[in-house]
Amino acid sequence: MKLLTDMHAYEQWFLKEYLKVSHKSLSTSLFTYEELKSVVAESAPCTFPCLAFFDRHNPVFGGTNLRYVYKNELRLIQELLQNCDLSA
């Protein structure tokens, strides 16, 4: 799980952790720069900040599904946890 605060942090995380592409391997990558840019843009979260994680339990064809959790969802989870009766 990774906290992504802006587009730059997302792009670095996506290339390194999801596509496994480093700056050194860009020259030998199977992707062109335009293809990488397109894939990065298509997979980007709707808003920042957000939490990102790989959903290995629900993979897409040929890979791992990316999931994003946004601030409004985290607030809802926080409210649910605060209202949870722990004595039960």
Secondary structure as a PSIPRED ss2 file (coil, helix, strand):
# PSIPRED VFORMAT (PSIPRED V4.0)

   1 M C   1.000  0.000  0.000
   2 K E   0.000  0.000  1.000
   3 L E   0.000  0.000  1.000
   4 L E   0.000  0.000  1.000
   5 T C   1.000  0.000  0.000
   6 D C   1.000  0.000  0.000
   7 M H   0.000  1.000  0.000
   8 H H   0.000  1.000  0.000
   9 A H   0.000  1.000  0.000
  10 Y H   0.000  1.000  0.000
  11 E H   0.000  1.000  0.000
  12 Q H   0.000  1.000  0.000
  13 W H   0.000  1.000  0.000
  14 F H   0.000  1.000  0.000
  15 L H   0.000  1.000  0.000
  16 K H   0.000  1.000  0.000
  17 E H   0.000  1.000  0.000
  18 Y H   0.000  1.000  0.000
  19 L C   1.000  0.000  0.000
  20 K C   1.000  0.000  0.000
  21 V C   1.000  0.000  0.000
  22 S C   1.000  0.000  0.000
  23 H C   1.000  0.000  0.000
  24 K C   1.000  0.000  0.000
  25 S C   1.000  0.000  0.000
  26 L H   0.000  1.000  0.000
  27 S H   0.000  1.000  0.000
  28 T H   0.000  1.000  0.000
  29 S C   1.000  0.000  0.000
  30 L C   1.000  0.000  0.000
  31 F C   1.000  0.000  0.000
  32 T C   1.000  0.000  0.000
  33 Y H   0.000  1.000  0.000
  34 E H   0.000  1.000  0.000
  35 E H   0.000  1.000  0.000
  36 L H   0.000  1.000  0.000
  37 K H   0.000  1.000  0.000
  38 S H   0.000  1.000  0.000
  39 V H   0.000  1.000  0.000
  40 V H   0.000  1.000  0.000
  41 A H   0.000  1.000  0.000
  42 E H   0.000  1.000  0.000
  43 S C   1.000  0.000  0.000
  44 A C   1.000  0.000  0.000
  45 P C   1.000  0.000  0.000
  46 C C   1.000  0.000  0.000
  47 T C   1.000  0.000  0.000
  48 F C   1.000  0.000  0.000
  49 P C   1.000  0.000  0.000
  50 C E   0.000  0.000  1.000
  51 L E   0.000  0.000  1.000
  52 A E   0.000  0.000  1.000
  53 F E   0.000  0.000  1.000
  54 F E   0.000  0.000  1.000
  55 D E   0.000  0.000  1.000
  56 R C   1.000  0.000  0.000
  57 H C   1.000  0.000  0.000
  58 N C   1.000  0.000  0.000
  59 P C   1.000  0.000  0.000
  60 V C   1.000  0.000  0.000
  61 F C   1.000  0.000  0.000
  62 G C   1.000  0.000  0.000
  63 G C   1.000  0.000  0.000
  64 T C   1.000  0.000  0.000
  65 N E   0.000  0.000  1.000
  66 L E   0.000  0.000  1.000
  67 R E   0.000  0.000  1.000
  68 Y E   0.000  0.000  1.000
  69 V E   0.000  0.000  1.000
  70 Y E   0.000  0.000  1.000
  71 K H   0.000  1.000  0.000
  72 N H   0.000  1.000  0.000
  73 E H   0.000  1.000  0.000
  74 L H   0.000  1.000  0.000
  75 R H   0.000  1.000  0.000
  76 L H   0.000  1.000  0.000
  77 I H   0.000  1.000  0.000
  78 Q H   0.000  1.000  0.000
  79 E H   0.000  1.000  0.000
  80 L H   0.000  1.000  0.000
  81 L H   0.000  1.000  0.000
  82 Q H   0.000  1.000  0.000
  83 N C   1.000  0.000  0.000
  84 C C   1.000  0.000  0.000
  85 D C   1.000  0.000  0.000
  86 L C   1.000  0.000  0.000
  87 S C   1.000  0.000  0.000
  88 A C   1.000  0.000  0.000
